[in-house]
Every structure is written in C-alpha cells, then in structure tokens.
C-alpha cells in the first residue's frame, strides 16, 4: 500500500536526519534518495561511472539477515531466481565512480530490500522504529554506508528513462510493474529498469561490467520482449537482433544518445542506482516499432503490467504529470522518481542544444 504524503515526508525527514545528506526534491517534495551528479565529461560516457577494476565476489559477512522477509518473498513470488549481481564495493564522488563486487540476489533481498520493508511498515503504523537498520549501523556508521557496501549486499540498479521523438514531440516511456516482479509490484517505473548483473557463468567475460551493455540487453528485454537467457554461451549473444542493430546505428550517427544523469543513493534500501537517459531523436524509430508489419515491434515483458505503458510529453512538468494519477511519487519507487526527473531535465537540455545547432 502506498504511503500518504504525510507519511512519505516523515520517512524522508527521518532518513535525511540519519544520513545527513540532501534529499532529492522536485516541486516542493523531498524524496528519500540523494543524488550524486556526474562531471560534464561523464554525461555522454555512461561507462565512465564504473571503476575499470573487474568485480570479485563479496564477503558474505552480513551485519544482519532478514530470513523472514526473504522467505515471504520466496513464498509469494515463486519465480524468484538467486542469480549473481554486481554490488557496490565503494563509491568515489570526484570523478563519480562505482567500484564493484559480485553478490547474490537473495542476499540483496535479505539485507537491503528488508530495510525498506521494515521502515515502510513502521511509518504506516505511525511510529518510527527500524531495529534492523539500527543493528546494521551498530557495525557500519550511516555516513560510511553511503559510500561503501560493507556488511550488506548493496546490489547496483540501473534505471533508464527512454525519451523518443514521435514526429509531433518528445515523449517519455513509463509503465507499471506487474505482480511478477519481486519488489515494487504495481508501481510506476521508468523503462527499462534493471538489476545490474552478469549473464555468463562465473562472470566469464569481463566485458559484462558495462552500463551500456546492460542497458542494451534490457532495452531488448523490456521494450521488445526478447527472452531472458541464463548463462548464455556468449556474453554478446543478443547483438545480432534487428532492434538492437537499428538502435546502435542511431547511437553511432547521432539519431539517439545514451547519457548518464547521476548515481541515485536510495536511503530506504542503501542501494545505488545508476541513472541514465536513452534519448531518441529520430522519429523513424517510433514509427518503425509501432508499424503494423514491423520487424521489431514494441512489446513489453512479463515484468510490465499489460496495458499500463504511458507515453507522456515532456514539454513541461504540468503537461507531463497530467498523464498520471495525482501524487505520482507515492506510486513510484523513490529512485525511479529521481531518475525520471533527472532524465527529463537532461533531455530538455539536449533537445534544446540539438535545435540550436540545426
């Protein structure tokens, strides 16, 4: 159940006080995340946000482990898979850069998602009580937890706001998540949104430690319903797909851009989210994916609730929000709210720049 605005503010105020950081805000609403912004030279190089050192397995020495929360999810979501994930080992601010480790999905649920579930439940019941978080911070001080993934499995997420030109204007893609997702079911989210993870067995190819590579795979999965493959024979098994070849051509020729907008630290889960923008200038892309006889038709995956895709114009905030229920932020994961607005702001800037040079 989403919180109301008062509970949302109380939760944000509590986390802001605990972590002594500036919350992301928009239109007078503060959100329980803080944003670290890339240097200007990093914006057009999404992989510059990653330390080149290949990730190695993290220590499973956790400060706490919420088995009850994990078992609840396993019982209610039978399709869960305990796959490997890339996690935050450390975070450097200047230049903005994540150093990674390798963890497991279940460990993330039991040590990070559990923190959010506990706090949301407490706030909804009218009290601010978070014993698991207090236990964690007896081992790792709050300030240190924001830049080091110690004694938890701080899985890295990637959120990408897709903005496209349909010939009449630029629109952003959002949709609601289906019941098939482990977390945030029914909530609005950017498309695509993903857990940053390798697919090859035992991280066989280090080239998977790439934001761009991960986004390209998820674009195929979430916008074109390309089947997910576990432990494929090759790290680049999807690079021959027509939808991807077309997008890569647009990225190479300036018809599209892939940009970094920041790293969002989710104070609820203590997980980092790499925030990005896929900006498609060429209107032919949208015409082609929506054509009746398209060779690369737009089709969402099972993680997206059927019929929930929204294509909202980004000309101004009011016009954009008119396409959604009131208080959209209460129906979105906090990190997705930040990714959405960061992407919209950068898209407007890039579009204006493109028009100025036309």
Secondary structure, 3 states (H helix, E strand, C coil): CCCCHHHHHHHHHHHHHHHCCCCEEECCEEECEEEECCCHHHCCCHHHHECCCCCEECCCCCCCCCHHHHHHHHHHCCCCCCCEEEEEEEEEECCEEEEEEEEEHHHHHHHHHHHHHHHHHHHHCCCCCCHHHHHHHHHCCHHHHCCECCCCCCECEEEEEEEEECCCCEEEEEEEECCCCCCCCCCEEECCEEECCCCCHHHCCHHHCCHHHHHHHHHHHHHHCCCCCCCCCCCCCCCCCHHHHHHHHHHHHCCEEEEEEEEEEECCCCEEEEEEEEEECCHHHHHHHHCCCCCCCCECCCCECCCCCEEEECCCHHHHHCCCCCCHHHHECHHHHHHHHHHHHHHHHHHHHHHHHC
